[in-house]
Amino acid sequence: MKKIKAHIKEKEVIKVKIDTDFIKLDAFLKLSGEVSTGGEAKILIAKENLKVNGEKTKSRGKKLHIGDKISVLDREYEVI
């Protein structure tokens, strides 16, 4: 029996710095450059499978804090 070695490449985590105690998800998507307007953020949140710390969410006003991880489409972000 042959052994096969698989190398799983970890996704690059894009770090986004905030200067406040928290940021709402829709504002975070604009700050990160994922969207350019609040309307685009609303549509993205409603239609896509966004995850915050591994849990799906459709709440535009979800508060994100330092250390939170956001998955959107094929990208990973971390609030710093």
C-alpha positions in Angstrom: 0.0 0.0 0.0 1.4 3.4 -1.0 1.3 6.3 1.4 0.1 9.6 -0.1 1.2 12.8 1.5 -1.2 15.7 1.1 -0.3 19.3 1.8 -3.2 21.4 2.7 -2.5 25.1 2.0 -3.9 27.3 4.7 -5.9 30.3 3.6 -4.2 33.7 4.0 -5.9 35.7 6.7 -6.3 39.3 5.8 -5.9 41.4 9.0 -8.1 44.6 9.3 -7.3 47.1 12.0 -10.0 49.0 13.8 -9.5 51.9 16.2 -12.7 51.4 18.1 -14.0 48.8 20.6 -16.1 47.2 17.9 -17.3 47.6 14.3 -20.6 46.4 12.8 -20.4 43.7 10.1 -21.6 46.0 7.2 -19.1 48.7 8.1 -16.4 46.0 8.4 -17.1 44.8 4.9 -16.6 48.4 3.6 -13.5 49.0 5.6 -11.9 45.7 4.4 -12.6 46.6 0.8 -14.9 43.6 0.2 -17.7 46.0 -0.8 -17.7 49.7 -1.6 -21.2 50.8 -0.4 -23.6 50.0 2.4 -26.1 48.7 -0.2 -23.5 46.3 -1.5 -22.8 45.1 2.0 -26.6 44.5 2.6 -26.9 42.4 -0.5 -23.7 40.4 0.2 -24.8 39.7 3.8 -28.3 38.6 2.6 -27.2 36.4 -0.2 -23.8 34.9 0.8 -22.8 32.5 3.4 -20.9 34.8 5.7 -19.4 33.3 8.9 -18.2 35.1 12.0 -16.1 32.9 14.2 -17.3 29.9 12.3 -21.0 30.6 12.6 -23.2 31.7 9.7 -24.8 35.1 10.1 -27.1 37.4 8.1 -27.1 40.2 10.7 -25.7 43.5 9.2 -25.5 45.0 12.6 -23.5 42.2 14.2 -20.8 43.7 16.3 -17.3 42.5 15.6 -14.5 42.8 18.2 -10.7 42.4 18.0 -9.9 38.8 17.4 -13.1 38.0 15.5 -12.6 36.1 12.3 -14.9 36.6 9.3 -15.2 34.3 6.3 -16.7 35.7 3.1 -16.7 34.0 -0.3 -13.2 32.5 -0.4 -11.5 35.0 1.8 -10.7 35.1 5.5 -10.4 38.2 7.6 -9.4 38.9 11.2 -10.2 42.0 13.2 -7.1 43.4 14.9 
